[in-house]
Amino acid sequence: MLTLLELLQSGGERILHPSGLVSHPGRWYVTGADPGIGEERTFRLDRIADARTLPGSFEPPARFDPAWRVLSGFAAAPHRHHVILRVQGTTGQIRARLPASVARLVSRRRGAP
């Protein structure tokens, strides 16, 4: 059970089935399934006011990559500015310069607008 600092005012708590712990430039994040809303969620550890173990167990997701989940969440989060780039190259070439933390890749067919 997690008590988030932002939920303390309303007395709210969340249950998280953690899948991974990720460090990203000076901050730690925990990512996992929130069974209350049926979605994957990521929380900064410094925003968790309290955590405790509850009875029971859960199965971790197969082939889950916590680092990818955290970084892709950054890229998908709302930002002040929205930028679209057209880049030609393989996925590996593009990812080498635009990591998942800053960009979502969308494949377009050659010649498509």
C-alpha positions, 0 to 999 in steps of 0.5 A: 500500500502506498500513500502518496504525498499528493494524496495525503490531503484527501487521505488517499492511498493506492495499491501497487504491484511493483515490477521494478525500481529505476534510477533516472538522473538523480531520481528513483522511480517505482513502476508496476500495476495499480489493480484499483485502476487496472493500469501500469503506473509509475511513482517517484519514490520521494513522493511516497509518504508511506509504504507497507506490505499487504497480505497476498501475492501477485504474478509479475508481468512476463517480459516487463522492462521497468526502465523502458516503462519509466522512460517511455512514460516521460516521452508520452507525458504532456509537455509545454511544447509539441515537436514532430520530427521526420527522421530517416533511419533504422529504429536502432539508429534513431534510438541511439540519438533520441532515447525513449525518455525524450521521444516516441517513435511512429513508423511511417511508410515511405512516401506517406505525408 
